[in-house]
Amino acid sequence: MSGPYVLLQFGDDPFNNAFEDLEGRSAFTVTAAGYNPNTVIKLTREAEWSQQHPSIMGPVNSYFYFGPENAPGYIIYGNNRNTIPMPYFIRQRRDGSTSRYFTSQSGKDYKWRIAPTRMELLDGRTSLAVWELSHPEDEFHARLTVKPPGLPIVTEIVTTLALNRMSQQLQW
């Protein structure tokens, strides 16, 4: 099993950014897909990167359908017809807690531990991914480190990371 996978995030806007690996391959893009009448954001896992990692499973895309005035809406993975309410991906178990929980498509529960400059995804006590803001001298905005056990669900990891960042900006 190889070491962790590092993705550099370019752009600080949670609604419009891109992730590249250390070799410069595009891994994920987050872009606007439409605004009629409400905002739709598309997250795409890029083939150039994912073909390097055969253990990746799941959909290539996820779509964020926001409600009126960017209220929480729902998420759709790939071409699936199932809609999942956004609040389901950012559940809080205790008042005042900064942790946010979600259930993967396979039915497993995960927790994002959120701090001002860092987010860590946990499977029980096992860290699967860490997102950290970069230093001012870096060319990129943040670094996402995905450990090998997280790679099969990397699209869900990046989707929930993006949603947590969006919800912070929108102050949900």
Secondary structure, 3 states (H helix, E strand, C coil): CCCCEEEEEEEEECCEEEEEECCCCEEEEEEEEECCCCCEEEEEECHHHHCCCCCCCCCCEEEEECCHHHCCCEEEECCCCCCEEHHHHCECCCCCCCCEEEECCCCCEEEEEEECCEEEEEECCEEEEEEEECCCCCCCCEEEEECHHHHHHHHHHHHHHHHHHHHHHHCC
